[in-house]
Amino acid sequence: MIGKSGKAFGEAAEAASLYTKAEADHLKLRLAKAITVWSSRLLSAFVILLSCVLILIFLGLAAALYLQRDFTPEEAYLIVGGGYAVLAIIFVALRKVLLEPFILKSTLNELFDEPQV
């Protein structure tokens, strides 16, 4: 009788060990997936941000050069810089409305397996 319960205990301990190892491996895979997803998002966001900055620089230069026909170069660059400043102020004023819902939805989708509405 003791032999059977000892054998059953050994099998239960082995099953628990296998289960623990499988859960640890599953956690590692989920962590690797999350790291991969966030790394790719950060890298793509960096490339997009860099592209946008370069586009804004060259569009600003083109607009300033175009405005130089009617204004002095200093005035043209000030007009373009003022336009960028107005856009930046609008973005800062609306950042919570624009960014927080998107960030919250993305975070919830990453934390939970079911997509959030």
Backbone as ProteinMPNN parsed JSONL, in Angstrom:
{"seq_chain_A": "MIGKSGKAFGEAAEAASLYTKAEADHLKLRLAKAITVWSSRLLSAFVILLSCVLILIFLGLAAALYLQRDFTPEEAYLIVGGGYAVLAIIFVALRKVLLEPFILKSTLNELFDEPQV", "coords_chain_A": {"N_chain_A": [[0.813, -1.182, 0.0], [1.875, 1.261, 0.82], [3.852, 1.455, -1.051], [2.434, 1.842, -3.43], [1.24, 4.35, -2.997], [3.498, 5.891, -2.679], [4.61, 5.641, -5.212], [2.586, 6.837, -6.69], [2.758, 9.405, -5.624], [5.295, 10.109, -6.512], [4.836, 10.112, -9.288], [2.968, 12.166, -9.404], [4.533, 14.292, -8.505], [6.397, 14.371, -10.567], [4.687, 14.991, -12.699], [3.826, 17.5, -11.856], [6.238, 18.846, -11.955], [6.769, 18.747, -14.716], [4.582, 20.219, -15.611], [5.123, 22.716, -14.439], [7.494, 23.361, -15.763], [6.532, 23.502, -18.391], [4.75, 25.658, -18.137], [6.57, 27.684, -17.49], [8.07, 27.747, -19.855], [6.029, 28.544, -21.585], [5.499, 31.099, -20.573], [7.956, 32.3, -21.151], [7.835, 32.256, -23.957], [5.623, 33.934, -24.416], [6.65, 36.295, -23.361], [8.805, 36.705, -25.096], [7.379, 37.129, -27.451], [6.009, 39.499, -26.798], [8.175, 41.26, -26.418], [9.249, 41.23, -28.99], [7.119, 42.308, -30.491], [6.844, 44.894, -29.335], [9.418, 45.905, -29.778], [9.563, 45.946, -32.576], [7.537, 47.764, -33.07], [8.58, 50.064, -31.838], [10.883, 50.483, -33.395], [9.781, 50.857, -35.957], [8.234, 53.115, -35.413], [10.259, 54.936, -34.844], [11.516, 55.128, -37.36], [9.414, 56.156, -38.882], [9.008, 58.574, -37.518], [11.498, 59.832, -37.947], [11.386, 60.074, -40.732], [9.166, 61.771, -40.986], [10.148, 64.065, -39.712], [12.254, 64.778, -41.441], [10.765, 65.261, -43.771], [9.191, 67.429, -42.912], [11.223, 69.3, -42.469], [12.285, 69.715, -45.085], [9.969, 70.503, -46.466], [9.428, 72.81, -45.048], [11.697, 74.338, -45.677], [11.29, 74.575, -48.438], [8.862, 75.99, -48.464], [9.68, 78.356, -47.213], [11.579, 79.29, -49.041], [9.898, 79.72, -51.187], [8.263, 81.717, -50.134], [10.091, 83.775, -50.024], [9.961, 85.254, -52.274], [8.083, 87.224, -51.89], [8.638, 88.203, -49.397], [11.295, 89.136, -47.088], [14.181, 86.982, -46.607], [14.457, 86.411, -43.854], [11.924, 87.022, -42.807], [10.384, 85.152, -44.195], [11.331, 82.68, -43.202], [10.617, 83.03, -40.527], [7.828, 83.094, -40.746], [7.262, 80.466, -41.608], [8.354, 79.026, -39.44], [6.679, 80.014, -37.424], [4.268, 78.902, -38.273], [4.817, 76.187, -37.853], [5.096, 76.316, -35.083], [2.489, 76.952, -34.276], [1.173, 74.609, -35.095], [2.461, 72.81, -33.351], [1.595, 73.764, -30.852], [-1.163, 73.281, -31.068], [-1.084, 70.47, -31.224], [0.031, 69.805, -28.695], [-1.993, 70.779, -27.059], [-4.083, 69.068, -27.715], [-3.145, 66.537, -27.188], [-3.855, 64.617, -25.215], [-6.427, 63.899, -25.957], [-5.926, 62.915, -28.492], [-3.873, 60.929, -28.249], [-4.086, 59.295, -25.856], [-6.415, 57.471, -25.928], [-5.632, 55.726, -28.023], [-3.18, 54.673, -27.063], [-4.059, 53.429, -24.701], [-5.821, 51.486, -25.741], [-4.042, 49.924, -27.29], [-2.336, 49.007, -25.258], [-4.111, 47.489, -23.673], [-4.806, 45.522, -25.543], [-2.381, 44.191, -25.77], [-1.952, 43.222, -23.175], [-4.114, 41.552, -22.639], [-5.558, 38.588, -24.0], [-7.896, 38.637, -25.537], [-9.239, 40.797, -28.001], [-9.791, 44.22, -27.296], [-12.605, 46.374, -27.32]], "CA_chain_A": [[0.0, 0.0, 0.0], [2.757, 2.417, 0.879], [4.564, 1.482, -2.321], [1.567, 2.431, -4.456], [1.07, 5.782, -2.74], [4.795, 6.515, -2.96], [4.742, 5.695, -6.665], [1.639, 7.855, -7.141], [3.325, 10.69, -5.233], [6.401, 10.366, -7.439], [4.256, 10.476, -10.582], [2.364, 13.489, -9.241], [5.636, 15.259, -8.433], [6.954, 14.472, -11.918], [3.701, 15.719, -13.497], [3.883, 18.894, -11.422], [7.492, 19.386, -12.476], [6.576, 18.95, -16.157], [3.634, 21.323, -15.765], [5.833, 23.949, -14.093], [8.426, 23.638, -16.86], [5.735, 23.925, -19.544], [4.257, 27.014, -17.859], [7.718, 28.588, -17.591], [8.351, 27.89, -21.28], [4.946, 29.345, -22.16], [5.748, 32.476, -20.154], [9.093, 32.788, -21.935], [7.373, 32.504, -25.322], [4.79, 35.131, -24.403], [7.547, 37.417, -23.146], [9.536, 36.906, -26.351], [6.438, 37.726, -28.4], [5.775, 40.887, -26.397], [9.399, 42.02, -26.7], [9.344, 41.363, -30.435], [6.086, 43.241, -30.958], [7.168, 46.254, -28.909], [10.647, 46.34, -30.448], [9.252, 46.295, -33.96], [6.761, 49.01, -33.043], [9.484, 51.181, -31.539], [11.75, 50.71, -34.542], [8.996, 51.454, -37.04], [7.872, 54.473, -34.994], [11.449, 55.763, -35.011], [11.711, 55.376, -38.796], [8.343, 57.06, -39.31], [9.296, 59.885, -36.931], [12.627, 60.402, -38.676], [10.891, 60.454, -42.059], [8.309, 62.963, -40.826], [11.006, 65.215, -39.406], [12.935, 65.178, -42.677], [9.759, 65.838, -44.659], [8.864, 68.767, -42.408], [12.368, 70.199, -42.7], [12.385, 70.093, -46.483], [8.785, 71.284, -46.827], [9.632, 74.132, -44.459], [12.674, 75.067, -46.502], [10.654, 74.904, -49.715], [7.895, 77.06, -48.224], [10.42, 79.59, -46.927], [12.153, 79.775, -50.298], [8.783, 80.237, -51.979], [7.821, 82.985, -49.534], [11.128, 84.791, -50.187], [9.637, 86.119, -53.418], [7.294, 88.361, -51.408], [9.154, 88.645, -48.095], [12.736, 88.949, -46.94], [14.433, 85.606, -46.141], [14.202, 86.285, -42.423], [10.479, 86.984, -42.61], [9.873, 83.891, -44.722], [11.643, 81.619, -42.243], [9.8, 83.273, -39.337], [6.451, 82.686, -41.056], [7.223, 78.999, -41.599], [8.559, 78.621, -38.04], [5.443, 80.321, -36.707], [3.288, 77.874, -38.647], [5.175, 74.965, -37.103], [4.815, 76.555, -33.666], [1.036, 76.839, -34.11], [0.869, 73.171, -35.158], [2.946, 72.182, -32.122], [0.703, 74.162, -29.765], [-2.403, 72.527, -31.255], [-0.818, 69.078, -30.865], [0.189, 69.721, -27.24], [-3.304, 70.998, -26.452], [-4.968, 67.938, -28.004], [-2.425, 65.263, -27.089], [-4.601, 63.636, -24.425], [-7.559, 63.433, -26.761], [-5.424, 62.194, -29.659], [-2.974, 59.815, -27.977], [-4.42, 58.399, -24.752], [-7.249, 56.32, -26.302], [-4.843, 54.799, -28.833], [-2.212, 53.998, -26.202], [-4.81, 52.554, -23.813], [-6.317, 50.344, -26.523], [-2.887, 49.089, -27.618], [-1.87, 48.357, -24.035], [-5.071, 46.452, -23.306], [-4.681, 44.422, -26.505], [-1.165, 43.443, -25.467], [-2.042, 42.581, -21.875], [-5.143, 40.534, -22.638], [-5.595, 37.853, -25.26], [-9.055, 39.038, -26.327], [-9.169, 42.199, -28.436], [-10.681, 45.124, -26.588], [-13.376, 47.236, -28.219]], "C_chain_A": [[0.866, 1.259, 0.0], [3.511, 2.555, -0.44], [3.745, 2.144, -3.409], [1.409, 3.93, -4.243], [2.379, 6.523, -2.988], [5.018, 6.661, -4.45], [3.817, 6.781, -7.237], [2.158, 9.258, -6.804], [4.466, 11.067, -6.172], [5.898, 10.782, -8.812], [3.627, 11.865, -10.518], [3.446, 14.572, -9.201], [6.25, 15.459, -9.813], [6.004, 15.256, -12.829], [3.711, 17.202, -13.135], [5.136, 19.578, -11.95], [7.368, 19.677, -13.972], [5.633, 20.128, -16.42], [4.323, 22.663, -15.491], [6.784, 24.348, -15.211], [7.67, 24.136, -18.095], [5.203, 25.347, -19.348], [5.384, 28.034, -17.966], [8.08, 28.819, -19.06], [7.288, 28.74, -21.972], [5.123, 30.819, -21.809], [6.903, 33.083, -20.947], [8.676, 33.112, -23.363], [6.509, 33.76, -25.399], [5.634, 36.384, -24.217], [8.33, 37.732, -24.418], [8.637, 37.556, -27.397], [6.218, 39.195, -28.072], [6.992, 41.762, -26.699], [9.539, 42.259, -28.193], [8.354, 42.387, -30.966], [6.464, 44.67, -30.593], [8.437, 46.776, -29.568], [10.368, 46.743, -31.887], [8.431, 47.572, -34.022], [7.65, 50.212, -32.777], [10.369, 51.514, -32.731], [10.972, 51.357, -35.681], [8.561, 52.868, -36.678], [9.054, 55.418, -35.157], [11.67, 56.113, -36.478], [10.655, 56.351, -39.307], [8.602, 58.469, -38.782], [10.443, 60.574, -37.662], [12.195, 60.864, -40.058], [10.037, 61.718, -41.979], [9.141, 64.212, -40.543], [11.715, 65.7, -40.669], [11.958, 65.816, -43.663], [9.406, 67.246, -44.217], [9.998, 69.762, -42.637], [12.393, 70.661, -44.147], [11.15, 70.843, -46.975], [8.886, 72.696, -46.251], [10.619, 74.973, -45.258], [12.058, 75.485, -47.832], [9.649, 76.038, -49.541], [8.604, 78.384, -47.969], [11.035, 80.155, -48.204], [11.062, 80.342, -51.205], [8.333, 81.592, -51.448], [8.843, 84.099, -49.701], [10.862, 85.698, -51.383], [8.898, 87.37, -52.954], [7.828, 88.951, -50.104], [10.675, 88.538, -48.109], [12.973, 87.512, -46.448], [14.135, 85.408, -44.659], [12.71, 86.193, -42.137], [9.887, 85.654, -43.085], [10.128, 82.745, -43.748], [10.851, 81.793, -40.946], [8.352, 82.854, -39.564], [6.321, 81.169, -41.002], [7.413, 78.474, -40.175], [7.335, 78.89, -37.187], [4.342, 79.319, -37.022], [3.551, 76.574, -37.921], [4.865, 75.127, -35.617], [3.319, 76.433, -33.385], [0.622, 75.365, -34.151], [1.301, 72.452, -33.887], [2.046, 72.526, -30.945], [-0.624, 73.415, -29.854], [-2.212, 71.072, -30.832], [-0.694, 68.914, -29.356], [-1.162, 69.88, -26.548], [-4.216, 69.782, -26.613], [-4.322, 66.57, -27.783], [-3.177, 64.212, -26.286], [-5.747, 63.049, -25.232], [-7.073, 62.562, -27.915], [-4.686, 60.91, -29.301], [-3.465, 58.824, -26.927], [-5.342, 57.248, -25.143], [-6.485, 55.279, -27.114], [-3.868, 54.002, -27.97], [-2.919, 53.03, -25.264], [-5.293, 51.312, -24.55], [-5.17, 49.398, -26.871], [-2.385, 48.332, -26.399], [-2.809, 47.231, -23.618], [-5.01, 45.268, -24.259], [-3.447, 43.576, -26.231], [-1.292, 42.662, -24.163], [-3.051, 41.426, -21.855], [-5.206, 39.879, -24.003], [-6.76, 38.284, -26.137], [-8.883, 40.485, -26.757], [-10.192, 43.036, -27.707], [-11.366, 46.036, -27.586], [-13.134, 48.68, -27.896]], "O_chain_A": [[0.603, 2.204, -0.744], [3.775, 3.67, -0.888], [4.272, 2.912, -4.215], [1.44, 4.699, -5.204], [2.367, 7.661, -3.456], [5.548, 7.673, -4.909], [4.197, 7.535, -8.133], [2.015, 10.186, -7.6], [4.582, 12.224, -6.578], [6.452, 11.688, -9.435], [3.739, 12.647, -11.461], [3.287, 15.639, -9.794], [6.586, 16.582, -10.19], [6.444, 16.081, -13.63], [3.615, 18.059, -14.013], [5.1, 20.744, -12.344], [7.807, 20.727, -14.442], [5.855, 20.927, -17.33], [4.125, 23.629, -16.229], [6.877, 25.523, -15.568], [8.108, 25.073, -18.764], [5.206, 26.147, -20.283], [5.176, 29.134, -18.479], [8.363, 29.947, -19.464], [7.604, 29.556, -22.838], [4.919, 31.689, -22.656], [6.837, 34.24, -21.364], [9.106, 34.12, -23.924], [6.642, 34.556, -26.329], [5.371, 37.414, -24.838], [8.496, 38.899, -24.774], [9.077, 38.431, -28.142], [6.237, 40.042, -28.965], [6.845, 42.884, -27.183], [9.904, 43.355, -28.62], [8.705, 43.231, -31.79], [6.413, 45.562, -31.44], [8.525, 47.963, -29.884], [10.874, 47.759, -32.363], [8.612, 48.38, -34.933], [7.499, 51.256, -33.411], [10.584, 52.685, -33.044], [11.454, 52.305, -36.301], [8.521, 53.737, -37.549], [8.881, 56.568, -35.559], [11.975, 57.259, -36.806], [10.964, 57.263, -40.073], [8.436, 59.447, -39.51], [10.366, 61.766, -37.961], [12.599, 61.937, -40.506], [10.171, 62.622, -42.804], [8.864, 65.286, -41.077], [11.768, 66.902, -40.931], [12.293, 66.804, -44.318], [9.328, 68.158, -45.041], [9.758, 70.926, -42.961], [12.508, 71.857, -44.417], [11.27, 71.731, -47.819], [8.476, 73.663, -46.894], [10.404, 76.163, -45.483], [12.271, 76.604, -48.3], [9.586, 76.946, -50.37], [8.167, 79.424, -48.462], [11.012, 81.366, -48.421], [11.282, 81.328, -51.907], [8.053, 82.508, -52.223], [8.497, 85.268, -49.536], [11.452, 86.772, -51.503], [9.054, 88.444, -53.536], [7.496, 90.084, -49.755], [11.266, 87.939, -49.007], [12.05, 86.889, -45.923], [13.623, 84.363, -44.257], [12.279, 85.38, -41.319], [8.993, 85.102, -42.444], [9.24, 81.931, -43.498], [10.456, 80.804, -40.329], [7.718, 82.312, -38.658], [5.374, 80.646, -40.416], [6.697, 77.565, -39.754], [6.99, 78.086, -36.322], [3.574, 78.932, -36.141], [2.625, 75.929, -37.429], [4.422, 74.18, -34.967], [2.926, 75.87, -32.363], [-0.187, 74.924, -33.335], [0.586, 71.578, -33.396], [1.761, 71.66, -30.118], [-1.153, 72.965, -28.838], [-3.071, 70.502, -30.16], [-1.258, 67.977, -28.792], [-1.444, 69.194, -25.566], [-5.033, 69.502, -25.737], [-4.9, 65.55, -28.157], [-3.144, 63.033, -26.636], [-5.999, 61.845, -25.188], [-7.729, 61.585, -28.278], [-4.853, 59.899, -29.982], [-3.275, 57.619, -27.093], [-5.084, 56.119, -24.726], [-6.67, 54.078, -26.914], [-3.746, 52.787, -28.13], [-2.433, 51.92, -25.048], [-5.182, 50.202, -24.03], [-5.322, 48.182, -26.753], [-2.047, 47.152, -26.493], [-2.358, 46.145, -23.252], [-5.148, 44.123, -23.827], [-3.471, 42.363, -26.443], [-0.784, 41.545, -24.065], [-2.862, 40.442, -21.139], [-4.948, 40.511, -25.027], [-6.633, 38.297, -27.362], [-8.432, 41.315, -25.968], [-11.332, 42.612, -27.521], [-10.768, 46.426, -28.588], [-13.696, 49.561, -28.546]]}, "name": "protein", "num_of_chains": 1, "seq": "MIGKSGKAFGEAAEAASLYTKAEADHLKLRLAKAITVWSSRLLSAFVILLSCVLILIFLGLAAALYLQRDFTPEEAYLIVGGGYAVLAIIFVALRKVLLEPFILKSTLNELFDEPQV"}
